[in-house]
Amino acid sequence: MNNQNPKNEINRRRFLQSTAAAGIYLGLFGMPKLFANEIMDNNAAEITNVKLNNGVKMPMLGFGTYGLRGEVCQQSVADALSVGYRLIDTAKVYGNEEAVGKGIKQSGINRKDLFVTSKLWVDDAGYENAKKGFEETLTKLGLDYLDLYLIHRPRGDVKGSWKAMEELYKAGKIRAIGISNFDSNQLADLLSYAQVKPVINQIETHAYFQQGEAYNLLKKHNIEMEAWAPFAEGRNGLFTNEVFTQIAKKHNKTVAQVNLRWHYQRGIVSIPRSSQKAHIVENLDIFNFKLDKGDISAIEKLDLNKTQFPEWS
């Protein structure tokens, strides 16, 4: 993933700032109330957990930090935690682990109540390098342990990396270990030698790339699926898609909330990212409505069955 803004992408902030969209948005939300010093919908609910295959519980909805840096990242993390998020996702290659750690500290939330994920980058692949990379991540975050550590990409000495992560897991330095961006063949190879099964595969998945085969395979192996781009970063006009706008209007919700609810009902963990407080709060408010069969069917028809991030592939 990168920070490019393709021609077919619409920025959600600009969309909501337009006169018509803003009117719809405010009409959908009605009269809000304050919760944890932030505006919340009247029916906001607690985030549901999923039990991973090792028994550890993980929030189904979290806060992503890709593309956030410095003070903006720190404040965004603190804001997310203040309104109820408990899952925070970062990675070495994001270059923001220190800022994420400061945001966690700023929030004042008890460490045991948090679920913090980071990822091992390609440069740290291999047994010795992975252990060193992990310790650097802990130091930058200012934490004593991680809740989840992932191999970010299946490159280099994956077997050595996994062995190191298994040892860190058994030593109690990581509560759960997993993978990211692994395809079916790469997953099969890992499972052929893994002593500890990965709990999750964090991959690109959204309405335009629904990953049906990967979804079924991961379910078969009791490995959770996590979406690193639940909105496809707005690419291909997702925020103005007529199917989503109609479903949003029907449920008195926003397009973003419909998308996140769709992921949730599929049993997929999502980590939307935003530096805007209003969006951070909006993304949290998905547990007080349900998409019906007609909604699900309409969204399924949007699948293009191809990545929207060719530069990442």
N, C-alpha and C positions, 0 to 999 in steps of 0.2 A: 504494500500500500504506500501511497505517497500523498502529497498535499496538492496535487494538480486539480484543476477544476475544469473538467471536460465541457465542451459546448452543450452536451445534452444533460448536464447536471444543473439543478436549480437549488440555490442556497435557501434553506428553510427560513433563515432570518429575513432575507429579502422578500420571500413569499409572504410571510406574516406581516411585513411592513406595508404591503400593498393595501390600498383602501378596502377593496372587496374582501380579500382574504382576512384582514384584521377583523372586519365586521363579522364574518362567519366564525372566526376563532373565538371571539368574545361571546358570540351568541351560543356557541356550543358549550362553553364552560359555565355560563350563567354567573351566579353570585358565588365567589370563592370565599374560603375562610383561611385563617392563619394557622399554620402548624409548624412548630419549631422555627418560628419567625419567618416562615416563607408562605407564599400563597399556595394553598392546596385545594383540590376539588373536595366538595362536601362528602363524597363517598370514598375517599382514598383508603386503601387497605394496606396491610402489612405484606411484605414481599415473601412469597412462598419459597421454600427450600426444596432441593432435590437431594436424595440420598445417593451418593456416589458408590461405586462398586466395592469400596473399602470401608463403607459405613459412615464416612464423613459427610456432613450436610453442607450444601453449597447453595447460596441464593440463586434463584432462577433469573433474576434481573440484577445487573451490576452497572458500574460506571467505567467506561473505557477512557483511556488517556492518550491514545495515539494522536500525535500532532499537537499536543498541549505541552508548553514549555514554561520554565521559570515561574514567575509570580502568578501568571494566569493559571498554570497547572495547579500550583499550590492552593490557590483560592478556590478553583473549581472542585478539587478533591474535598476540601473542607466544606464547601457548600453542599456537595452531594451527600456527604456523611451527615451533615446537620439536618437534612430533610428526610433521612431514612435509609439511604443506600448503605449496604454493609460489604458488598463485593467491589473491590477496586482492582482493575486490571492494568498492568504496565508491562514493560519489557526493556531489556538492556538497550536494544537498538533504538528505542524511542528517545533515549537521551534525557529522560525526565524522572528517573528513579529517585534522585535526591529531592526534587520538587514534590513528588508524590509522598515521600516520607515526611516532608515538612507539613504537607496538607493534612496527613493523618495525625501528626502531633498537634497541629493547630485545632483540629476538630475536638480534641479532648475525649474522644470515644475510647472506651476500654479496649485494649488490644484483643482480648479474648472474644470480643463481640464482632470482630472484623474478619473478612475473608480476603486475603491479599494474594494476588497472582502476579508472577513475573515469568520471564522466558529466557532461555539460554540461546544466545545468538550463534550463528555459524562460526564466527571467529573463535568461539570458546568450545568448539566440538572436540570430543575426545575425553578420555578418563581424567587425566590430571587437569587439563584445561577447564573441564566442566566444573570440577570441584573449586578451582580458583575463581571461575566466573561466578559461581553461586555465592561464594563468600563476599565478592565485590558487590554483588547485588544486595546482599543483606546489609552490608556496611552503608551503601548509598541510601537504602530505605530506612536505616536506623532501627532495624528489627532484629529479633533473636531467632526467628523462624519464619517460614513462608507457609501459607495454607495450600498453595498449588504452584508447582513449577513445571513449565512446559519446554519441550524442545521446539523452538520457534519454527525451524524449517528442517526437513529431512536431508541435510547436507553434511558432508564430512563423515567423521567417525561416529555415527549414530549409536552403534553398539557400545562403544566406550563411554559415550555420554550417558546412555541409559544405565549402564552399570554404576557409574558414579552417582546418578540420581537415586538409584535403588538403595545404595549404601546410605546416602543422606536421609532418605525416607525411613529406613530401618533405624537410623540413629536418632530419629525424632526431629530433625532439622527442617523437614518438609512433611506436611500432613497428607499430601496427595501429590502424585506425579502424573503428567500427561503429555500430550503431543499437540502440535499445531501444523496445519497445512500438509498432513500426510494423506496420500491417496490410498486406495485399497491394497495395492501391491506393497507399498511401503509399510502399511499397517501389518499386513500378513508377515512380512519379514521381521518386524519388531516382535510380534507375538511368538515367532518361532524360537526366540531365545530369552524373552523377558521372564524374569522370575516374579516380577510385580507387574500386573496388567495395568496399562494406562487407564485413568478414570475418565478422560475426556479427550476429544479431538476438536480443537478450535479451528474452524475453517470458514471460508467465505460462504455464506448462505443468506438468501433473502428472496423476495418474491420473484425476481427475475432469474435466479439460479437456486432452485429449491433443493438440489442435491438428493434426489430420491434414492438413488442407489447407495450413496454414502449413509444416508439416514437409516435405511434398512439394515445395512451391514453393521453399523455401530450399535443399533438396537439388539441385533443378534448376539453381539459380543458383550452386551451390557456395559457399553462405553457411551458416555453422554456426548451429545453434539452441542457445540457452542458457536454462536454466530459472531464473527468479528466485524461484520458489516451488515447489521440488521436492516439498515435503510439503503444499502448499496451506495452510501454517501450521496444520495439524491440523484444518482446517475440515471440516465434514460427517462428523466422526467418523473421519477417515482412520487414526489410530493404533489404533483399535479395530475397524476394518473386518475382517469375518470372512475375506474372501478373503486379505487381507494377513497376518492372524495365522496362517492355515493354511499359507500359503507359507513364512512365517518359521519356523514350527515344523519344516516339512519339511527346510529347509536349515540348521537350527540357527543362525539369524540373527534379527535384530530386524526389526520392520516398517520402521523407518527405513532399514536397510541394504537391504532388499528394494526399497524405492522408489528408492533411489539406484542400485542395480544395474540396475533397469529402465530408468532414464534412460540409464545408461552403455551398455547393450546397444542402445539406440536411436541411439546416437552423439550424445547431447545432453550438453553441459557443464552441470554443476550446481554451485550455490553455497549449500549449506545453511548456516544460521547458528545458533550457540548460544553462550551464555556459560558453559556447564557443561563442564568438562574431560572428564567421562565421555562426554558426547554428541559432543564434538569428536573424540575418539578413535574412538568407535563409528562415526561417519559416514565415517571414513577407511577402515574395514576392509570393503571391498566387492569386492576384486579376487581373492578366493580361492574364489569359488563362481560358479555360472552358473544363471540361470533357464532352464528348459526350455520347450518349445513349449506345454505345458499351462499353465504359470505365465503365460506371455505372453498366451495366449488368455483366461485368466481375468481378468487385469488389463485387457485391452482392453475387456471387457464392462462395466467400471466407468465408462467415459467418459460423462459427462453432457452433453458438448459445450457447456458454458457456463461463463463465468467464475465463480469463487468469491470474487471481489473486486469486486463491483459499485461500491463506493465509489471504486475506482481507475479504473474505466472511465469 
